[in-house]
Amino acid sequence: MGDVVTTYQISPESEQVDLRKLMEEVKLLIPKEARVQRFEAVPLAFGMNVLMLNFVISDKIGGVDEFEEQVSRLESVSSISVKETGLA
């Protein structure tokens, strides 16, 4: 069919989590076939920051379920949620 673009919000366990280190851990889990468009820390509320990740991957390849599961298992991650998904 085509390429799918997905935007994730990755919430750290607490404000004390080193977001740079968390970003490096998450980068290792991103499917190799994916093209990252955006990956940055953004303010959420009350001093809490979250990571916003936006990548494009072929819908033939898939693999995003496994990615989400792996990220959610990271000790410093509270949650990962899909904020938006659509055709690229």
trRosetta pair geometry for C-beta under 8 A, 3 or more apart (Angstrom, degrees):
i j d omega theta_ij theta_ji phi_ij phi_ji
1 59 5.1 -17 56 59 110 140
1 60 7.6 168 26 -49 73 81
1 87 7.8 -101 139 -112 108 117
2 58 7.5 -138 142 -139 25 66
2 59 6.3 41 65 7 49 115
2 87 5.5 41 91 -150 135 108
2 88 6.8 -160 146 47 107 80
3 56 5.1 22 170 -180 124 106
3 57 6.8 160 -153 83 80 19
3 58 5.6 -57 -100 -94 67 49
3 59 7.0 -178 -123 -19 16 80
3 87 6.9 103 78 -163 58 64
3 88 3.9 -37 99 38 109 125
4 56 7.0 164 81 -150 38 60
4 57 6.1 -25 60 66 86 70
4 58 7.5 76 13 -178 82 11
4 59 4.9 92 -25 -72 114 89
4 85 6.4 8 177 -173 107 95
4 86 7.2 172 -152 94 70 21
4 87 6.3 -56 -104 -104 57 44
4 88 6.5 -171 -115 -18 4 94
5 37 7.2 5 -142 1 114 145
5 54 6.7 13 -179 -177 99 91
5 55 7.3 -167 -144 102 63 27
5 56 4.8 -28 -93 -94 77 81
5 84 7.9 -7 112 114 91 96
5 85 7.1 176 90 -147 52 49
5 86 6.0 -15 57 66 91 70
5 87 7.3 47 13 141 87 12
5 88 4.4 112 -35 -80 103 91
6 54 7.3 -176 90 -144 43 52
6 55 6.4 -13 57 61 84 69
6 57 7.5 -20 10 22 110 102
6 64 6.2 87 4 -130 169 148
6 82 6.1 -61 -165 -135 104 103
6 84 7.3 170 -153 91 42 56
6 85 4.6 0 -109 -106 78 91
7 38 7.9 3 -119 64 94 118
7 52 6.8 -8 -171 -171 97 92
7 53 7.2 159 -154 85 49 48
7 54 4.7 -11 -103 -100 79 87
7 82 7.1 102 75 -165 56 61
7 83 4.5 -60 105 65 104 102
7 84 4.2 25 36 49 118 92
7 85 7.2 -147 23 -65 68 53
8 51 7.9 5 106 106 94 88
8 52 7.3 162 83 -154 54 44
8 53 4.5 -8 56 60 103 98
8 54 7.6 -169 21 -73 67 42
8 68 7.7 -165 -116 -101 134 89
8 71 7.9 51 169 86 154 171
8 80 5.8 -7 -172 -171 119 95
8 81 6.9 148 -155 76 68 36
8 82 6.1 -45 -99 -101 68 48
8 83 6.6 154 -121 5 13 91
9 50 5.3 12 -171 151 92 141
9 51 7.4 145 -161 77 44 53
9 52 6.0 -18 -103 -101 65 69
9 80 7.3 167 83 -152 50 47
9 81 5.2 -12 56 60 96 89
9 83 5.1 84 -23 -47 102 118
10 22 7.5 179 126 152 129 122
10 26 6.5 -36 -108 -99 177 151
10 50 6.3 158 73 -177 47 86
10 51 4.1 -16 60 62 106 106
10 52 7.8 -165 21 -73 78 23
10 53 6.4 37 -11 -3 115 114
10 71 6.3 -90 -118 172 122 133
10 77 6.2 -59 -173 -131 97 111
10 79 7.7 -169 -148 96 43 48
10 80 5.0 -6 -107 -107 75 85
11 44 7.6 30 -114 -56 97 164
11 48 7.9 14 -150 165 95 122
11 50 5.0 -39 -96 -117 63 108
11 77 7.1 99 76 -164 54 67
11 78 4.5 -55 106 62 101 109
11 79 4.8 17 43 52 114 82
11 80 7.5 -157 20 -73 71 39
11 81 7.8 23 -9 6 106 100
12 15 7.6 121 89 -86 125 21
12 17 3.7 -150 -173 50 136 150
12 19 6.7 -96 -52 -90 142 80
12 22 6.1 -95 -97 -76 108 168
12 48 7.9 -160 52 -162 97 91
12 49 7.5 30 12 79 122 72
12 50 7.2 -161 0 -113 77 54
12 51 7.6 90 -43 -11 89 97
12 76 5.7 -26 -148 157 88 89
12 77 6.6 -74 -118 -109 41 42
12 78 6.2 52 119 -4 20 99
13 17 5.7 120 43 -57 81 129
13 75 7.3 -36 -34 143 147 57
13 76 5.2 -116 4 -161 112 44
13 77 6.6 31 -44 53 83 6
13 78 4.8 148 -96 -58 44 85
14 17 5.8 134 62 -23 64 90
14 78 7.9 120 -38 -54 46 119
15 47 5.9 17 -123 122 141 104
15 48 5.7 -102 -86 -100 92 68
15 49 7.8 94 -131 18 72 77
17 21 7.8 -130 172 64 74 104
17 22 5.8 40 157 -46 115 134
17 76 4.6 126 -132 -171 123 115
18 21 4.0 49 98 16 114 115
18 22 6.5 163 90 -15 59 85
18 76 7.9 -54 43 -149 66 160
19 22 5.3 -53 -142 40 37 115
19 23 6.2 45 155 -26 67 101
19 41 4.7 48 159 -89 153 139
19 49 6.1 -38 -72 97 150 128
19 51 6.5 166 -157 -67 103 100
20 23 5.7 -49 -150 30 30 114
20 24 6.8 31 150 -18 61 103
21 24 5.7 -53 -154 33 35 112
21 25 6.6 35 149 -19 66 104
21 76 7.8 72 99 25 105 171
22 25 5.6 -53 -150 35 35 112
22 26 6.3 32 154 -17 67 106
22 51 6.6 -145 114 -39 118 141
22 74 7.3 113 -141 144 86 148
22 76 5.4 -121 -96 102 109 135
22 77 7.2 134 -150 -69 119 82
23 26 5.8 -57 -146 39 31 109
23 27 6.3 40 153 -29 65 104
23 39 6.5 122 -150 153 109 113
23 41 7.5 -89 -60 -49 124 96
23 51 6.2 172 -87 -120 84 137
24 27 5.6 -47 -147 27 31 117
24 28 7.1 34 154 -21 59 100
25 28 6.1 -56 -165 26 33 112
25 29 7.3 19 146 -11 62 109
25 74 5.8 112 135 -129 138 139
25 76 7.5 117 41 43 158 120
26 29 5.7 -66 -159 38 41 110
26 30 6.9 57 147 -42 72 92
26 39 7.8 -178 99 -155 125 127
26 51 6.8 165 8 124 165 162
26 53 6.9 -128 148 -71 140 149
26 71 5.9 38 -122 -118 92 108
26 74 7.4 -63 -74 -37 75 161
27 30 5.8 -35 -153 4 38 116
27 39 7.4 87 -84 169 92 166
29 67 5.8 128 146 -143 99 75
29 70 4.7 -175 -147 110 131 132
29 71 5.8 170 101 -66 157 80
30 34 5.3 -106 169 61 98 135
30 36 6.5 -3 -173 -67 162 111
30 53 7.7 -146 -93 -173 118 138
30 55 6.4 149 -154 -61 120 167
30 67 6.7 43 -119 -135 37 128
31 34 4.5 100 70 -18 89 106
31 57 6.0 50 71 -112 136 142
31 61 7.0 135 159 138 150 129
31 63 4.5 95 -92 113 141 141
31 64 7.4 -75 -17 -76 132 56
31 67 6.0 -78 -33 -67 91 126
33 57 5.8 84 105 -139 97 95
33 58 6.6 -63 151 20 130 98
33 61 5.0 -131 89 -149 158 167
33 63 7.4 114 42 33 116 149
34 55 4.3 30 174 160 121 135
34 56 6.6 148 -159 71 70 41
34 57 4.4 -42 -99 -74 80 104
35 55 6.2 160 76 -161 41 82
35 56 4.7 -15 57 57 98 97
35 57 7.5 173 17 -71 67 54
36 39 5.5 -22 -174 -26 128 118
36 53 7.2 -62 -138 -162 100 87
36 54 7.3 103 -164 80 60 57
36 55 4.8 -42 -100 -98 52 100
37 54 4.5 -57 67 106 103 104
37 55 6.2 173 7 -101 80 38
37 56 6.3 71 -34 -17 113 97
38 52 6.5 -20 125 115 112 98
38 53 7.1 173 95 -148 69 28
38 54 4.0 32 46 35 98 115
39 51 7.0 3 -168 -177 74 103
39 52 7.4 -169 -133 91 34 55
39 53 4.9 20 -110 -114 84 76
39 54 7.3 -144 -60 29 58 64
40 51 7.2 173 93 -148 25 64
40 52 5.9 -11 62 55 73 92
41 49 4.7 30 178 162 105 131
41 50 7.2 163 -149 83 64 27
41 51 5.7 -42 -93 -94 63 64
41 52 7.8 146 -112 13 15 77
42 49 6.5 159 78 -156 27 84
42 50 6.2 -26 62 63 79 76
42 51 7.8 119 16 -123 76 18
42 52 5.3 17 5 -9 124 120
43 48 7.6 109 -160 82 60 47
43 49 5.6 -54 -98 -101 43 77
44 48 4.7 -42 58 97 112 95
44 49 6.3 157 -2 -121 89 21
44 50 4.9 69 -54 -10 124 106
45 48 5.9 1 64 45 55 103
52 83 7.7 -27 -135 14 94 151
56 88 4.8 48 -132 -80 121 154
57 61 5.6 -102 169 67 102 125
57 62 7.8 153 129 -68 126 4
57 63 7.0 -108 169 56 155 105
57 64 6.9 171 54 -59 147 102
58 61 4.5 90 69 -2 95 103
59 62 7.1 38 -174 -66 43 65
62 65 7.4 -12 171 10 100 95
63 66 5.4 -52 -163 40 62 113
63 67 6.2 68 140 -26 79 102
64 67 5.2 -50 -147 36 41 118
64 68 6.2 44 155 -21 70 102
65 68 5.8 -53 -149 35 30 111
65 69 6.4 29 153 -18 63 108
66 69 5.7 -56 -148 37 31 112
66 70 6.3 31 155 -19 66 107
67 70 5.9 -59 -149 36 28 109
67 71 6.3 24 157 -16 65 108
68 71 6.0 -57 -146 38 29 108
68 72 6.2 27 157 -19 64 110
68 80 5.5 -168 -148 101 77 132
68 82 7.8 -42 -99 -50 135 95
69 72 5.9 -57 -146 37 28 110
69 73 6.6 28 154 -21 62 107
70 73 5.9 -60 -156 32 31 112
70 74 7.6 49 147 -38 60 88
71 74 5.9 -33 -166 -1 42 114
71 77 5.9 147 159 -110 73 173
71 80 4.7 67 105 -54 125 156
72 77 6.1 -130 -128 109 31 133
72 79 7.0 6 -120 -138 93 40
72 80 5.3 -112 -70 19 82 111
73 77 7.8 41 59 52 23 124
74 77 4.2 75 71 -1 101 114
77 80 6.4 -4 179 -43 133 94
82 85 5.7 -12 -180 -35 126 113
